[in-house]
Amino acid sequence: MSALDGRASRSFVLELAGVPAAGKTSTAAALREELSGRGIDSYVVAEAAARSPLKHLKRDWMFNAWTLCQTVADFLEHVEGNPHSVVIFDRGLVDALSWIRWFRFQHQIAEDTWSRLRDFARIPKWFDRTDFVLVLRARFDTALQRRGRPGQIVNRKTYAELDEAYSATVNEISGGGYNHIRVIDTDDVSVSRVVQAALEVIDNGRDRSGVLNVAPRTR
């Protein structure tokens, strides 16, 4: 099928990454609704962490090793074997890399283990197959207001550390020549504005390696 039928022969893959309460899940849902209204078939891959059976290990790097492996499995299932025009990852490989980097910053993961996990996440078959990554940021005070109360992760110290890990990951990837990534501060930006930014990325999403322009159905 062609993109003009509302589907593409090759899915456009968009990852929403970023610190907690930056608006990833809300943006994914609103983006899917907007694409549906345009007649574009899309699928949201829910964040792996929410589906993990290892919630008791949430402050352990093995939890994030599981989410990384699950994200790769989701990629193979929903991208390689899926006809959707747009596949949206609510936290994907860049996000997984950032969390594992945070454990490295905390000296909770050995250097060789970090290196192997990073290399696994960046295997070209799936890492280079992501067409664009939007990294959403928010200040701690914004996140606290959105969440309503502090927690294990949404506390000032951990939040600052995570923000540093995301920044380091973005800098490393961008420095390696990956320019299909954009950081958006969401403190004073509505979900609809972020969705518009995502739509611009998708509408201009022609061909890094044969991807069709994702266009709405003709009426």
C-alpha positions in Angstrom: 0.0 0.0 0.0 1.1 3.6 -0.6 1.1 6.4 2.0 -1.8 7.9 0.1 -3.9 5.0 1.3 -3.2 6.0 4.8 -0.4 3.4 5.2 3.2 3.2 4.1 5.2 0.3 2.9 7.8 1.2 5.5 6.8 2.6 8.8 8.0 6.0 10.0 9.4 5.5 13.5 9.2 8.3 16.0 10.5 8.0 19.6 9.3 10.2 22.4 12.1 10.2 25.1 12.6 12.3 28.1 12.5 12.8 31.9 9.4 11.8 33.8 6.4 14.1 33.6 7.7 15.8 30.5 4.6 14.9 28.5 5.6 11.8 26.5 2.5 9.7 27.1 0.1 12.6 26.7 1.9 13.6 23.5 1.8 10.1 22.1 -1.9 9.7 22.7 -2.7 13.2 21.2 -0.5 12.6 18.2 -2.2 9.3 17.4 -5.5 11.0 17.6 -4.4 13.8 15.3 -2.9 11.3 12.8 -6.1 9.3 12.8 -8.1 12.5 12.0 -5.8 13.0 9.0 -6.5 9.4 7.9 -3.0 8.2 8.7 -2.7 4.8 10.3 -0.5 4.8 13.4 0.4 2.7 16.5 1.6 3.7 19.9 4.0 1.3 21.6 3.4 1.8 25.3 6.5 2.3 27.5 8.1 -1.0 28.4 8.7 0.1 32.0 4.9 0.2 32.7 4.7 -3.5 31.6 7.7 -4.8 33.5 7.2 -7.6 36.0 10.3 -6.4 37.8 8.9 -3.3 39.5 10.5 -4.3 42.7 13.8 -3.7 41.0 13.0 -0.2 39.7 16.1 1.3 41.3 18.3 -1.5 39.9 20.0 -1.4 36.5 18.6 -4.8 35.7 15.1 -3.3 35.5 16.4 -1.1 32.7 18.2 -3.9 31.0 14.8 -5.6 30.9 13.1 -2.5 29.4 15.9 -2.2 26.8 15.4 -5.8 25.7 11.6 -5.4 25.7 12.0 -2.2 23.6 14.0 -4.1 21.0 11.4 -6.9 21.0 8.7 -4.3 20.5 10.7 -2.8 17.7 11.0 -6.1 15.9 7.3 -6.8 16.4 5.7 -3.5 15.6 8.2 -2.1 13.0 9.7 -5.0 11.1 6.4 -6.9 11.0 3.9 -4.1 11.0 2.1 -2.2 8.2 1.4 1.0 10.2 2.4 4.2 8.5 3.6 5.7 11.8 4.9 3.8 14.8 5.3 6.0 18.0 7.5 4.7 20.8 6.5 6.1 24.2 10.1 5.8 25.4 12.4 3.8 23.1 16.1 3.1 22.6 17.4 6.6 23.4 15.4 6.7 26.5 16.7 3.3 27.6 20.3 4.4 26.9 19.7 7.5 29.1 18.4 5.5 32.1 21.3 3.0 31.9 23.7 6.0 31.7 22.1 7.3 34.9 23.0 4.0 36.6 26.5 4.4 35.3 26.7 7.9 36.7 25.6 6.4 40.1 28.4 3.8 39.9 25.8 1.1 40.1 26.8 -0.6 36.9 30.2 -1.8 35.8 31.9 -0.1 32.9 32.1 -3.2 30.7 28.4 -4.0 31.4 27.4 -0.4 30.5 29.5 -0.7 27.3 27.8 -3.9 26.2 24.3 -2.6 26.9 25.1 0.6 25.0 26.4 -1.4 22.0 23.3 -3.7 22.1 21.0 -0.7 22.1 22.9 0.9 19.2 22.9 -2.1 16.8 22.1 -0.4 13.5 19.3 -2.9 12.6 17.1 -1.1 15.2 18.8 2.0 16.4 19.4 3.5 12.9 15.9 2.4 11.9 14.3 5.1 14.2 13.6 8.0 11.9 13.4 10.7 14.5 13.7 11.2 18.3 11.9 14.0 20.2 13.4 14.4 23.6 11.0 16.2 26.0 12.4 18.1 28.9 10.9 19.7 32.0 12.1 21.5 35.0 11.8 19.7 38.4 9.2 22.2 39.6 7.1 21.6 36.5 7.3 17.8 36.9 6.4 18.1 40.6 3.3 20.2 39.7 2.2 17.7 37.1 2.8 14.7 39.4 1.3 16.3 42.4 3.9 15.0 44.9 7.5 13.9 44.9 8.5 10.2 44.6 11.4 7.8 44.1 12.3 9.4 40.8 10.5 12.8 40.9 12.7 14.3 43.6 15.0 17.2 43.0 18.3 15.2 43.3 17.3 12.3 41.1 15.6 14.5 38.6 18.7 16.6 38.1 20.8 13.5 37.7 18.4 12.1 35.1 18.4 15.3 33.2 22.2 15.2 33.0 22.0 11.6 31.8 19.6 12.5 29.0 21.7 15.5 28.0 24.9 13.3 27.9 23.1 10.8 25.7 21.8 13.4 23.3 25.3 15.0 23.0 26.9 11.6 22.4 24.5 10.6 19.7 24.5 14.0 18.0 28.3 14.1 18.2 28.3 10.7 16.4 26.6 12.2 13.4 23.0 11.3 14.3 21.1 14.5 13.5 17.5 13.1 13.6 17.0 14.3 17.2 15.4 17.4 18.7 15.1 18.5 22.3 11.9 20.3 23.3 11.4 22.1 26.7 7.8 21.5 27.7 7.6 23.8 30.8 5.6 26.5 29.0 4.6 24.5 25.9 1.2 22.8 25.6 0.8 19.2 24.5 -0.8 20.4 21.3 2.4 22.5 20.5 4.5 19.4 21.0 2.2 17.4 18.7 2.5 20.1 16.1 6.3 19.7 16.2 5.9 16.0 15.9 3.6 16.4 12.9 6.2 18.6 11.2 8.8 15.9 11.7 6.4 13.3 10.2 5.2 15.4 7.4 8.8 16.2 6.4 9.8 12.6 7.0 11.0 11.7 3.6 13.7 9.3 3.0 16.6 8.6 5.2 16.6 5.1 3.7 13.6 4.7 1.5 10.8 5.9 3.8 7.7 7.2 2.0 6.4 10.6 2.8 3.6 10.0 5.2 0.6 11.8 3.7 -3.1 11.8 4.5 -5.6 9.9 2.4 -7.1 11.8 -0.5 -10.8 12.4 -0.1 
